[in-house]
Amino acid sequence: MPIVVHLDVMLARRKMRSRELAELVGITEQNISLLKSGKVRGVRFDTLEAICRALDCQPGDLLRWEPDEPH
């Protein structure tokens, strides 16, 4: 998939555990795990906003587009 999630990197930079982020954001730790692994097909903007607020980052710090094939 060309969208890569770097949530694990931001958690490490902020020295925060998934459990703590889940509590701050108001979603389950399982959903944080799914986001970290990139096994989700989408994320709600309000959830993305809450994650950015909790981690003091921008959406671009969490998501990156990496094309599958060069053009």
Long-range contacts (C-beta under 8 A, 24 or more apart in sequence): 1-38, 2-65, 2-66, 2-67, 2-68, 3-38, 3-63, 3-64, 3-65, 3-66, 4-38, 4-63, 4-64, 4-65, 4-66, 5-35, 5-36, 5-37, 5-38, 5-62, 5-63, 6-61, 6-62, 6-63, 6-64, 7-32, 7-35, 7-36, 7-51, 7-62, 8-36, 10-55, 10-57, 10-61, 10-62, 11-36, 11-55, 14-55, 14-56, 16-54, 16-55, 21-51, 21-54, 21-55, 24-50, 24-54, 25-50, 25-51, 25-54, 26-50
